[in-house]
């Protein structure tokens, strides 16, 4: 998104669209964060809920964040001096 903004910094429509994309990405990430605490409704709403959770799980911004988190939490390749294996 930064590259798009840098290519057209004078275009207010591009900036507006980029802000909207950022807002929607943020909304999806927050929904993914709280989804484990949400209870599945019964009836027809349960099916809608299931479909929503499946779609959120494969959103690119959610997948990226989960990959970044996994990379950060991985053990270091080379142990530092005096540091034993976990």
Backbone as a chain_set.jsonl record, in Angstrom:
{"seq": "XXXXXXXXXXXXXXXXXXXXXXXXXXXXXXXXXXXXXXXXXXXXXXXXXXXXXXXXXXXXXXXXXXXXXXXXXXXXXXXXXXXXXX", "coords": {"N": [[0.824, -1.182, 0.0], [1.996, 1.155, 0.684], [3.716, 1.596, -1.448], [1.941, 2.142, -3.521], [0.817, 4.531, -2.603], [3.094, 6.162, -2.675], [3.563, 6.295, -5.384], [1.476, 7.844, -6.311], [1.128, 10.382, -4.773], [-0.212, 12.791, -4.939], [-2.841, 12.368, -5.524], [-5.946, 12.583, -4.211], [-8.037, 10.729, -4.187], [-6.812, 8.227, -4.295], [-5.482, 8.23, -1.842], [-7.7, 8.286, -0.114], [-8.904, 5.815, -0.718], [-6.835, 4.08, 0.094], [-6.751, 4.591, 2.856], [-9.248, 3.584, 3.543], [-8.912, 0.877, 2.916], [-6.938, 0.255, 4.79], [-8.404, 0.629, 7.155], [-10.367, -1.371, 6.893], [-8.753, -3.673, 6.881], [-7.741, -3.53, 9.473], [-10.085, -3.885, 10.936], [-10.75, -6.537, 10.234], [-8.534, -7.892, 11.327], [-8.86, -7.342, 14.058], [-11.328, -8.616, 14.502], [-10.588, -11.257, 14.021], [-8.857, -11.596, 16.181], [-10.597, -11.572, 18.412], [-12.287, -13.631, 17.849], [-12.078, -16.18, 19.006], [-13.268, -15.871, 21.463], [-15.893, -15.425, 20.947], [-19.21, -16.676, 20.942], [-20.759, -19.321, 19.181], [-23.707, -18.738, 17.441], [-27.044, -20.204, 17.493], [-29.1, -22.06, 15.154], [-29.941, -20.616, 11.948], [-28.213, -18.423, 12.022], [-25.936, -19.542, 13.074], [-24.816, -20.982, 10.951], [-24.165, -18.86, 9.269], [-22.318, -17.561, 10.883], [-20.303, -19.569, 11.009], [-19.466, -19.602, 8.319], [-18.495, -16.972, 8.081], [-16.313, -17.04, 9.91], [-14.683, -18.907, 8.624], [-14.078, -17.506, 6.274], [-12.707, -15.29, 7.29], [-10.431, -16.494, 8.33], [-8.889, -17.057, 6.083], [-8.267, -14.645, 4.974], [-5.934, -12.455, 3.436], [-4.524, -10.531, 5.088], [-4.885, -11.557, 7.651], [-3.711, -14.077, 7.462], [-1.057, -13.283, 6.887], [-0.397, -11.946, 9.309], [-0.501, -14.086, 11.124], [1.574, -15.659, 10.123], [3.773, -13.937, 10.52], [3.732, -13.785, 13.312], [4.289, -16.458, 13.958], [6.903, -16.639, 12.933], [8.264, -14.861, 14.614], [8.025, -16.131, 17.065], [9.453, -18.465, 16.718], [12.216, -20.576, 17.561], [15.54, -19.27, 17.938], [17.936, -19.627, 15.297], [20.643, -19.869, 15.833], [22.062, -20.438, 18.88], [22.652, -18.167, 21.531], [25.643, -17.239, 23.317], [26.071, -19.059, 26.247], [23.45, -19.733, 26.37], [21.17, -22.231, 26.733], [19.527, -25.019, 25.057], [15.948, -24.968, 24.632]], "CA": [[0.0, 0.0, 0.0], [2.905, 2.312, 0.729], [4.214, 1.822, -2.807], [0.861, 2.779, -4.282], [0.733, 5.926, -2.138], [4.272, 6.898, -3.137], [3.458, 6.517, -6.836], [0.463, 8.873, -6.587], [0.88, 11.123, -3.529], [-1.031, 13.974, -5.213], [-4.204, 11.963, -5.846], [-6.705, 12.396, -2.968], [-8.861, 9.52, -4.275], [-5.96, 7.099, -3.935], [-5.289, 8.291, -0.397], [-8.965, 7.898, 0.518], [-9.047, 4.363, -0.873], [-5.836, 3.409, 0.933], [-7.2, 4.688, 4.246], [-10.372, 2.659, 3.697], [-8.326, -0.465, 2.933], [-6.286, 0.099, 6.089], [-9.452, 0.504, 8.156], [-10.982, -2.689, 6.751], [-7.768, -4.661, 7.342], [-7.717, -3.437, 10.926], [-11.328, -4.482, 11.405], [-10.619, -7.992, 10.081], [-7.558, -8.389, 12.293], [-9.474, -7.3, 15.392], [-12.338, -9.67, 14.555], [-9.865, -12.519, 14.159], [-8.32, -11.671, 17.544], [-11.638, -11.857, 19.399], [-13.168, -14.7, 17.372], [-12.059, -17.338, 19.903], [-14.127, -15.572, 22.611], [-17.282, -15.302, 20.498], [-19.965, -17.929, 20.961], [-21.482, -19.609, 17.949], [-25.163, -18.7, 17.617], [-27.775, -21.384, 17.026], [-29.98, -21.865, 13.999], [-29.401, -20.09, 10.696], [-27.09, -17.529, 12.327], [-24.762, -20.388, 13.296], [-24.223, -21.25, 9.631], [-23.571, -17.594, 8.809], [-21.141, -17.381, 11.736], [-19.276, -20.517, 10.548], [-18.954, -19.119, 7.034], [-17.712, -15.767, 8.359], [-15.05, -17.434, 10.541], [-13.878, -19.541, 7.584], [-13.593, -16.466, 5.367], [-11.716, -14.467, 7.995], [-9.199, -17.276, 8.501], [-8.092, -17.08, 4.853], [-7.997, -13.282, 4.5], [-4.479, -12.266, 3.35], [-3.944, -9.806, 6.215], [-4.907, -12.456, 8.805], [-2.682, -15.09, 7.203], [0.239, -12.616, 7.058], [-0.141, -11.706, 10.732], [-0.215, -15.372, 11.757], [2.919, -16.058, 9.684], [4.735, -13.075, 11.222], [3.743, -14.212, 14.709], [5.002, -17.737, 14.014], [8.328, -16.36, 12.724], [8.805, -14.211, 15.805], [8.041, -17.073, 18.174], [10.345, -19.59, 16.443], [13.499, -20.559, 18.278], [16.622, -18.733, 17.102], [18.721, -20.656, 14.614], [21.923, -19.997, 16.507], [21.923, -20.084, 20.278], [23.642, -17.211, 22.017], [26.612, -17.771, 24.273], [25.506, -19.306, 27.561], [22.023, -20.018, 26.251], [20.922, -23.65, 26.459], [18.312, -25.294, 24.287], [14.699, -24.939, 25.408]], "C": [[0.872, 1.251, 0.0], [3.423, 2.637, -0.671], [3.171, 2.523, -3.672], [0.764, 4.256, -3.905], [1.911, 6.743, -2.658], [4.239, 7.163, -4.639], [2.482, 7.634, -7.166], [0.143, 9.683, -5.332], [-0.036, 12.333, -3.719], [-2.508, 13.64, -5.396], [-5.005, 11.7, -4.553], [-7.604, 11.156, -3.0], [-8.065, 8.279, -3.881], [-5.747, 7.072, -2.423], [-6.546, 7.861, 0.354], [-9.167, 6.388, 0.445], [-8.055, 3.602, 0.013], [-6.212, 3.464, 2.411], [-8.359, 3.72, 4.502], [-9.873, 1.212, 3.743], [-7.667, -0.727, 4.29], [-7.32, -0.104, 7.193], [-10.099, -0.881, 8.102], [-10.036, -3.806, 7.205], [-7.726, -4.692, 8.87], [-8.949, -4.105, 11.535], [-11.252, -6.014, 11.335], [-9.652, -8.576, 11.106], [-8.124, -8.386, 13.713], [-10.543, -8.38, 15.544], [-11.675, -11.036, 14.723], [-9.331, -12.684, 15.585], [-9.386, -12.051, 18.565], [-12.507, -13.049, 19.012], [-13.178, -15.911, 18.307], [-12.957, -17.118, 21.121], [-15.604, -15.424, 22.228], [-17.967, -16.666, 20.541], [-20.727, -18.078, 19.657], [-22.978, -19.555, 18.214], [-25.819, -19.977, 17.092], [-28.601, -21.025, 15.793], [-29.236, -21.362, 12.768], [-28.183, -19.191, 10.941], [-25.81, -18.314, 12.593], [-24.046, -20.695, 11.99], [-23.533, -20.0, 9.086], [-22.281, -17.32, 9.58], [-19.993, -18.284, 11.265], [-18.63, -20.043, 9.251], [-18.072, -17.878, 7.22], [-16.342, -16.127, 8.951], [-14.123, -18.112, 9.529], [-13.284, -18.506, 6.638], [-12.532, -15.608, 6.027], [-10.385, -15.195, 8.092], [-8.308, -17.267, 7.262], [-7.852, -15.695, 4.262], [-6.477, -13.063, 4.495], [-3.865, -11.555, 4.551], [-3.904, -10.682, 7.47], [-3.83, -13.525, 8.654], [-1.285, -14.493, 7.402], [0.572, -12.429, 8.533], [0.191, -13.002, 11.461], [1.168, -15.887, 11.37], [3.983, -15.246, 10.404], [4.862, -13.498, 12.678], [4.512, -15.52, 14.864], [6.504, -17.531, 13.841], [8.968, -15.766, 13.97], [8.97, -15.209, 16.942], [8.936, -18.296, 17.941], [11.631, -19.439, 17.237], [14.576, -19.972, 17.368], [17.437, -19.872, 16.495], [20.047, -20.916, 15.332], [21.741, -19.547, 17.955], [23.015, -19.099, 20.682], [24.519, -17.859, 23.08], [25.947, -17.896, 25.649], [24.031, -19.644, 27.549], [21.832, -21.491, 25.88], [19.669, -23.844, 25.636], [17.09, -25.302, 25.194], [14.107, -26.308, 25.521]], "O": [[0.53, 2.268, -0.604], [3.555, 3.805, -1.036], [3.505, 3.403, -4.465], [0.645, 5.121, -4.772], [1.738, 7.899, -3.042], [4.82, 8.139, -5.114], [2.635, 8.306, -8.187], [-0.999, 9.674, -4.872], [-0.582, 12.845, -2.741], [-3.343, 14.545, -5.42], [-4.765, 10.7, -3.877], [-7.904, 10.59, -1.949], [-8.586, 7.387, -3.211], [-5.823, 6.014, -1.8], [-6.458, 7.148, 1.353], [-9.554, 5.759, 1.43], [-8.411, 2.588, 0.612], [-6.013, 2.491, 3.139], [-8.431, 3.107, 5.567], [-10.372, 0.413, 4.535], [-7.823, -1.804, 4.865], [-7.118, -0.934, 8.079], [-10.35, -1.493, 9.14], [-10.467, -4.77, 7.838], [-7.682, -5.763, 9.476], [-8.847, -4.81, 12.539], [-11.649, -6.7, 12.277], [-9.916, -9.63, 11.685], [-7.891, -9.321, 14.48], [-10.651, -8.994, 16.605], [-12.157, -11.872, 15.486], [-9.352, -13.786, 16.133], [-9.091, -12.792, 19.504], [-13.384, -13.438, 19.783], [-14.191, -16.604, 18.393], [-13.371, -18.09, 21.754], [-16.463, -15.31, 23.102], [-17.36, -17.685, 20.212], [-21.261, -17.116, 19.105], [-23.474, -20.243, 19.106], [-25.209, -20.733, 16.335], [-28.772, -19.856, 15.447], [-28.054, -21.649, 12.577], [-27.234, -19.2, 10.157], [-24.714, -17.804, 12.362], [-22.817, -20.672, 11.928], [-22.447, -20.081, 8.512], [-21.279, -16.9, 9.001], [-18.855, -17.832, 11.135], [-17.409, -20.077, 9.102], [-17.024, -17.756, 6.585], [-15.325, -15.573, 8.534], [-12.909, -17.912, 9.573], [-12.122, -18.614, 6.244], [-11.551, -15.236, 5.383], [-9.327, -14.581, 7.953], [-7.096, -17.45, 7.375], [-7.296, -15.576, 3.17], [-5.801, -13.444, 5.45], [-2.783, -11.938, 4.996], [-2.978, -10.559, 8.273], [-3.12, -13.838, 9.61], [-0.425, -15.124, 8.016], [1.689, -12.717, 8.961], [1.069, -13.019, 12.323], [1.859, -16.486, 12.194], [4.988, -15.799, 10.851], [5.967, -13.562, 13.218], [5.299, -15.672, 15.798], [7.297, -18.175, 14.527], [10.085, -16.13, 14.335], [9.94, -15.143, 17.696], [9.155, -19.081, 18.863], [12.072, -18.332, 17.543], [14.525, -20.159, 16.152], [17.604, -20.932, 17.098], [20.504, -22.056, 15.418], [21.32, -18.421, 18.22], [24.155, -19.192, 20.227], [24.172, -18.889, 23.658], [25.338, -16.947, 26.143], [23.424, -19.824, 28.605], [22.288, -21.933, 24.825], [18.843, -22.938, 25.527], [17.191, -25.608, 26.383], [13.056, -26.477, 26.139]]}, "num_chains": 1, "name": "protein.A"}
